[in-house]
Amino acid sequence: YDFYTGFDSDNSSGDFSEANHKVAEMLDLDPHQSNRTGKHNGETEIQENGIKRHRTSLPAPMFSRSDFSVWSILKKCIGLELSKITMPIVFNEPLSFLQRITEYMEHIYLINKACSHADPLERMQAVAAFAVSAVASQWERTGKPFNPLLGETYELTREDLGFRFISEQVSHHPPISAFYSEGLNKDFIFHGSIYPKLKFWGKSIEAEPRGTITLELLKHNEAYTWTNPTCCVHNVIIGKLWLEQYGTVEIVNHSTGDKCVLNFKPCGLFGKELHRVEGYIQDKNRKKLCVIYGKWTECLWCTDPTTYETYKKNEKRGGEQKKLKPSEDVIKSENDEADDMPEVQDTVQFIPGSKLLWRINCRPPNSSQMYNFTSFAVSLNELEKGMEAILAPTDCRLRPDIRNMENGNMDVASKEKERLEEKQRAARKERAKDEVEWHTRWFHQGTNPYTGTSDWLYSGGYFDRNFSDCPDIY
């Protein structure tokens, strides 16, 4: 596999095999038809044009966490790295972290926009919007994805959206997930490795997503790199769970020297900055080319720096700015704790002359009964009839604990989770006893060619579908 061109050296045509076509058909979905009811009995609903659709709801509704004592588990974990602690299934949502990573691709149209623009500034704007949209699906997603088992994989082929995606859990301690995606038209490569460092701080759980994300636009011979902001879930002991993203994200265009600096603002004492994103794009001479503002839960806009500065000055002077209605201000209940989520209506004050870069997709009406999944997320663990014969035996869709949780069999899911974790521990002890090292299957450790930092790179060959030497992890 040629890492730089994105073409298979042993199959230079880049065409799908017959098996790939079958997977693509099974995983095909028209996103504009996502309000139709899916089927869960193994049958696939077919539109008049012959395109197969994914399901639009889960087999069973989300269970209630209200009767579970979170504190009884977490009081022993303050200040510790949570990835080393076995957590009860009540904390989870029925997806693996590898599937959660795949949700980066929900707004792939932004990559397509970046590929189509001739102007490097417009390409950077589209890439910045894509980086923000990648965390948007986490809004109100307070369930924890399952920790992937060592060697676990997940693939997704979407011909309708123009990409295919593969990920692998390449390390258990520390937990590292590597992923690789490419455009079916060979127009982009998107890859990276993520090491989510989780810590519990008494009232909140913080996830710092270490690792580099790289997007290559092959037509323009450009590469962009960045890291995601820190994610924090508040009120894990008492009160309503709520989530915020904060920290600085720097997106670097390694070809032009342009840089986009995005500040995901922390909530603040009165919640005025909740969900807000503010930043700018500068050229290699540090000249500001445009300002970006919005909310990662709603939308992102851009405008020129002069217009933005004028607006901000008028705002400070109390000029002719639209005054927010009381319902849009921070409204706190008398019974809320100081750390409770401020009740804020997500509204971005529009600056005249701004250009819309991205707007979040509407969620399905039953999302709150489905772990607050988006339509894209609902489809990720779908296992249709005949798919098992095509997928790698390590694919997340075949994990019995996630499958049983999705189906509402919580007791079975919990037992299966314990069994898989014990099987993983036993395999690790056996390897240590025989002094055998674990070898990853689809990725290898190397150096990111643009940042010079350690990274996990795709070795190629997954879509040849030779799964004979995959480990038995389930």
C-alpha positions in Angstrom: 0.0 0.0 0.0 1.3 3.4 -1.0 0.8 5.7 2.0 1.2 8.8 0.0 -1.0 8.1 -3.0 -3.6 6.0 -1.3 -3.5 3.3 -4.0 -2.9 -0.4 -3.3 0.4 -1.5 -4.8 -1.0 -5.0 -5.4 -4.3 -3.7 -6.9 -3.5 -0.5 -8.5 -6.9 -0.1 -10.1 -8.4 0.7 -6.7 -11.6 -1.1 -7.7 -13.7 -2.9 -5.1 -13.7 -6.7 -5.1 -17.1 -8.5 -5.2 -17.0 -8.9 -1.4 -16.5 -5.1 -1.1 -19.5 -4.5 -3.2 -21.6 -6.8 -0.9 -20.4 -4.8 2.1 -21.1 -1.5 0.4 -24.7 -2.6 -0.5 -25.3 -3.7 3.1 -24.0 -0.5 4.5 -25.6 1.9 2.0 -27.9 4.6 3.3 -29.5 7.7 1.9 -29.1 10.2 4.8 -32.1 12.2 3.6 -34.4 9.1 4.2 -33.3 8.6 7.8 -36.8 9.4 9.2 -38.2 6.1 7.9 -38.6 3.1 10.2 -36.0 0.4 9.8 -36.4 -3.3 10.3 -34.7 -5.5 13.0 -35.6 -9.0 11.9 -32.7 -9.4 9.5 -34.6 -8.1 6.5 -33.5 -5.0 4.7 -36.0 -2.4 3.6 -35.4 -1.4 -0.1 -36.3 1.9 -1.7 -37.9 2.2 -5.1 -34.5 3.0 -6.6 -33.0 -0.2 -5.2 -30.8 1.4 -2.5 -30.7 -0.5 0.7 -31.3 1.6 3.9 -30.0 1.3 7.4 -32.3 1.0 10.4 -33.4 4.3 12.0 -33.9 3.0 15.6 -32.3 0.6 18.0 -33.9 -2.8 18.7 -34.5 -1.8 22.4 -34.8 1.5 24.2 -32.1 2.8 26.5 -32.3 1.5 30.0 -32.7 3.7 33.1 -29.6 4.6 35.1 -31.6 6.3 37.9 -31.5 3.3 40.3 -27.8 2.8 40.1 -25.3 4.2 42.6 -22.5 5.7 40.6 -20.7 6.9 43.7 -20.3 3.4 45.0 -18.1 2.6 42.0 -16.4 6.0 41.4 -15.4 6.9 44.9 -12.4 4.6 44.6 -11.3 6.1 41.4 -10.6 9.8 42.2 -7.6 11.0 40.3 -6.9 7.6 38.7 -6.6 6.7 35.0 -10.1 5.1 34.3 -8.9 3.0 31.4 -7.2 0.7 33.9 -10.4 0.2 36.0 -13.2 -2.2 35.0 -16.5 -0.2 34.9 -20.0 -1.7 35.1 -22.0 -1.8 32.0 -24.5 0.8 33.3 -22.0 3.5 32.3 -21.9 2.4 28.6 -23.7 3.0 25.4 -24.0 0.1 22.9 -21.1 1.1 20.7 -17.4 0.4 20.8 -15.0 3.3 20.9 -13.8 2.2 17.4 -17.4 2.8 16.2 -17.5 6.2 18.0 -14.4 7.3 16.1 -16.2 6.4 12.8 -18.7 9.2 13.6 -16.0 11.7 12.4 -17.3 10.7 9.0 -20.9 11.8 9.6 -20.1 15.2 8.0 -17.9 13.9 5.2 -19.5 16.4 2.8 -17.2 19.0 4.4 -14.1 17.0 3.2 -15.7 16.9 -0.3 -16.2 20.7 -0.1 -12.5 21.1 0.8 -11.5 18.9 -2.1 -13.6 21.0 -4.5 -12.4 24.5 -3.5 -9.6 26.1 -5.6 -8.9 28.7 -2.9 -6.7 27.4 0.0 -8.5 29.7 2.4 -11.9 28.1 1.6 -10.3 24.7 1.9 -9.0 25.6 5.4 -12.5 26.8 6.3 -14.1 23.5 5.3 -11.4 21.5 7.1 -12.0 23.6 10.3 -15.7 23.0 10.0 -15.0 19.3 9.6 -12.8 19.3 12.7 -15.6 20.9 14.8 -18.3 18.7 13.3 -16.2 15.6 14.4 -17.1 16.3 18.1 -20.7 17.4 17.5 -22.1 13.9 17.8 -20.9 13.9 21.4 -23.5 16.5 22.4 -25.6 14.9 25.2 -23.9 11.6 24.7 -23.2 10.9 28.3 -22.9 7.1 27.9 -19.3 5.7 27.7 -18.4 3.6 24.6 -17.1 0.1 25.3 -13.3 -0.1 25.6 -12.1 -2.0 22.5 -10.4 -5.3 23.1 -6.9 -5.7 21.8 -7.1 -6.6 18.1 -10.7 -5.5 17.8 -11.6 -3.9 14.4 -14.4 -2.0 12.8 -15.0 -1.3 9.1 -17.5 0.8 7.3 -18.0 1.2 3.6 -20.4 3.9 2.4 -20.7 4.2 -1.4 -23.4 6.8 -1.0 -21.1 9.0 1.0 -18.0 8.1 -1.0 -15.6 6.6 1.6 -14.5 3.4 3.3 -13.1 3.2 6.9 -11.1 0.7 8.9 -9.9 0.9 12.6 -8.1 -1.4 14.9 -7.3 -1.4 18.6 -3.5 -1.5 18.5 -2.7 -1.3 22.2 -4.5 -2.1 25.4 -2.2 -0.4 28.0 -2.2 2.4 27.1 -5.5 2.1 25.0 -4.7 3.3 21.5 -7.1 3.2 18.6 -5.8 3.6 15.0 -8.0 4.4 12.0 -7.7 5.0 8.3 -10.3 6.2 5.8 -10.1 7.0 2.1 -12.3 8.5 -0.5 -13.7 6.0 -3.0 -12.7 8.4 -5.7 -9.1 8.5 -4.3 -9.6 12.2 -3.5 -8.6 12.1 0.2 -7.0 10.1 3.0 -8.1 10.6 6.6 -6.1 8.8 9.3 -4.9 9.0 12.9 -4.5 7.3 16.3 -6.2 8.3 19.5 -5.3 7.7 23.1 -8.2 8.9 25.2 -6.8 9.6 28.7 -9.7 9.4 31.1 -9.7 10.8 34.7 -12.3 11.1 37.4 -12.2 14.4 39.4 -15.0 13.9 42.0 -17.9 15.5 40.1 -16.7 15.1 36.6 -14.9 12.7 34.2 -12.4 14.3 31.9 -11.3 12.7 28.6 -8.1 14.1 27.0 -8.0 12.7 23.4 -4.2 12.5 22.8 -3.1 11.6 19.3 -2.7 13.2 15.9 -5.4 13.4 13.3 -4.3 13.9 9.6 -6.4 14.8 6.6 -4.7 14.6 3.1 -6.4 16.3 0.1 -4.7 14.3 -2.7 -5.8 16.6 -5.6 -4.3 19.6 -3.9 -1.2 17.8 -2.5 -2.1 19.2 1.0 -2.0 17.7 4.5 -3.7 19.1 7.6 -3.1 17.9 11.1 -4.8 18.6 14.5 -5.8 17.1 17.8 -9.3 17.2 19.3 -10.3 19.3 22.3 -10.7 17.9 25.9 -14.2 16.5 26.7 -15.6 16.6 30.2 -18.8 15.0 31.6 -20.2 16.8 34.6 -22.5 15.7 37.5 -21.5 12.0 37.4 -22.5 11.7 41.0 -25.7 13.7 41.4 -27.7 16.1 39.2 -28.2 16.1 35.4 -25.3 14.9 33.4 -24.0 17.4 30.9 -21.0 17.6 28.6 -18.6 20.3 27.5 -15.6 20.5 25.2 -12.7 22.9 25.9 -9.2 23.6 24.9 -7.3 25.0 21.9 -7.3 23.1 18.6 -4.6 24.1 16.0 -5.1 22.9 12.5 -2.0 23.2 10.4 -1.8 23.1 6.6 1.7 21.7 6.1 1.8 22.7 2.4 0.9 26.4 2.6 1.8 27.2 6.2 -1.7 28.4 6.9 -3.0 27.7 10.4 -6.5 27.7 12.0 -6.6 28.2 15.8 -9.9 27.3 17.4 -10.7 28.0 21.0 -13.3 25.7 22.5 -14.4 27.8 25.4 -15.0 26.3 28.9 -18.5 26.9 30.3 -17.5 29.6 32.8 -19.3 30.4 36.1 -22.6 31.5 34.6 -22.6 29.4 31.4 -22.3 32.3 29.0 -19.5 30.5 27.0 -21.2 27.1 27.0 -20.4 25.2 23.8 -18.9 28.3 22.1 -16.1 28.0 19.6 -14.1 31.0 18.5 -10.9 31.3 16.4 -9.2 32.5 13.3 -7.3 31.4 10.2 -3.9 33.0 9.6 -1.4 32.6 6.8 2.3 31.7 7.1 3.1 35.3 7.9 0.6 35.3 10.8 -1.8 37.7 9.0 -5.4 36.9 10.0 -7.4 36.0 7.0 -10.8 35.4 8.7 -12.5 34.8 12.0 -14.5 31.7 12.9 -17.2 31.6 15.5 -20.2 29.5 16.6 -21.1 26.5 18.7 -19.9 23.0 18.3 -23.4 21.9 19.2 -25.1 24.0 16.5 -23.3 25.8 13.7 -20.1 27.5 12.6 -19.7 30.8 10.8 -16.8 32.9 9.4 -16.4 36.5 8.6 -13.5 38.9 7.9 -11.4 40.2 10.9 -12.4 43.9 10.4 -16.1 43.1 10.5 -15.6 40.9 13.6 -13.6 43.5 15.5 -16.1 46.2 14.7 -18.9 44.0 15.9 -17.1 43.2 19.2 -16.4 46.9 19.9 -20.0 47.8 19.4 -21.0 44.9 21.6 -18.8 46.2 24.4 -20.2 49.7 24.0 -23.7 48.4 24.1 -24.3 49.3 20.5 -27.0 48.2 18.1 -26.7 44.5 18.8 -29.6 42.1 19.0 -30.5 41.8 22.7 -31.0 38.2 23.8 -34.5 37.3 25.1 -34.6 36.2 28.8 -35.4 32.6 27.6 -32.0 32.6 25.8 -30.1 33.8 28.8 -28.7 31.5 31.5 -31.6 30.2 33.5 -30.7 28.4 36.7 -33.2 26.5 38.9 -33.1 27.3 42.6 -32.5 23.6 43.2 -29.5 23.4 40.8 -26.1 22.8 42.2 -23.4 25.3 41.3 -21.9 22.7 39.0 -25.2 21.8 37.3 -25.7 22.4 33.6 -26.9 26.0 32.8 -30.2 25.9 30.9 -29.1 27.7 27.8 -30.9 27.8 24.5 -28.3 27.1 21.8 -28.3 30.3 19.8 -25.4 31.9 18.0 -25.5 35.7 17.6 -25.2 36.2 13.8 -22.7 38.8 12.6 -24.1 40.4 9.4 -22.1 39.4 6.3 -20.9 36.0 7.8 -20.7 32.8 5.8 -22.2 29.6 7.1 -19.5 26.8 7.2 -21.5 24.0 8.9 -24.7 23.2 10.7 -25.4 20.2 12.8 -27.7 17.5 11.5 -31.1 17.1 13.2 -31.3 14.1 15.4 -34.1 11.5 15.0 -37.2 12.2 17.1 -36.6 9.1 19.3 -32.9 10.0 19.9 -33.4 10.4 23.7 -34.5 6.8 24.0 -31.5 5.7 21.9 -28.6 7.1 24.0 -28.9 10.4 22.2 -27.5 8.8 19.0 -27.6 10.6 15.7 -29.1 8.8 12.7 -25.5 8.0 11.6 -24.7 6.5 15.0 -27.9 4.4 15.1 -26.7 2.5 12.0 -23.1 1.7 13.0 -23.8 -1.5 14.9 -26.3 -2.9 12.4 -25.7 -6.5 11.6 -27.6 -7.7 8.6 -28.1 -11.3 7.4 -25.1 -12.6 5.6 -22.7 -9.9 6.9 -20.9 -12.2 9.3 -19.5 -14.1 6.4 -17.9 -11.0 5.0 -16.6 -9.1 8.1 -13.4 -9.8 9.9 -14.1 -12.0 13.0 -12.7 -9.2 15.1 -15.3 -6.6 14.0 -17.2 -4.7 16.7 -20.6 -5.8 15.3 -19.7 -9.4 16.4 -19.1 -8.5 20.1 -21.7 -10.3 22.2 -21.7 -7.8 25.1 -22.4 -4.8 22.8 -25.0 -6.8 20.8 -26.9 -7.9 24.0 -26.9 -4.4 25.4 -28.3 -3.1 22.2 -31.0 -5.7 22.3 -31.9 -4.8 25.9 -30.4 -8.0 27.5 -28.5 -6.1 30.2 -27.7 -9.1 32.5 -26.4 -11.1 29.6 -24.4 -8.1 28.3 -22.8 -7.6 31.7 -21.8 -11.3 31.9 -20.4 -11.3 28.4 -18.4 -8.1 29.1 -16.8 -9.8 32.2 -16.1 -12.9 30.1 -14.4 -11.0 27.3 -12.3 -9.0 29.7 -11.2 -12.2 31.5 -10.4 -13.8 28.2 -8.3 -10.8 27.2 -6.4 -11.0 30.6 -5.8 -14.7 30.2 -4.5 -14.3 26.7 -2.1 -11.5 27.9 -0.8 -13.8 30.7 -0.3 -16.6 28.2 1.7 -14.4 25.9 3.8 -13.1 28.8 4.4 -16.7 30.0 5.6 -17.7 26.5 7.4 -14.4 25.9 5.4 -13.8 22.8 4.8 -10.2 21.7 1.4 -9.0 20.4 1.5 -8.1 16.7 -1.0 -5.7 15.2 -2.8 -6.8 12.0 -3.6 -3.8 9.9 -1.5 -0.9 11.4 2.1 -0.4 12.3 3.9 2.1 14.6 5.8 4.7 12.7 6.3 8.5 12.4 3.7 10.9 11.1 5.3 12.3 7.9 4.0 15.8 8.6 4.4 16.3 12.3 7.4 14.0 12.9 5.7 12.6 16.0 5.0 9.0 16.8 1.8 7.7 15.0 0.1 4.5 13.9 0.0 4.1 10.1 -2.2 1.9 8.0 -0.3 -1.1 6.6 -2.9 -1.8 3.9 -4.5 -5.0 2.7 -7.6 -5.1 4.9 -10.0 -4.9 2.0 -8.4 -7.9 0.3 -10.3 -9.7 3.0 -7.7 -12.3 4.0 -8.8 -12.8 7.7 -7.3 -16.2 8.2 -4.8 -15.1 10.8 -7.1 -12.8 12.8 -7.0 -13.4 16.6 -9.9 -15.1 18.5 -11.0 -12.3 20.8 -14.7 -13.0 21.3 
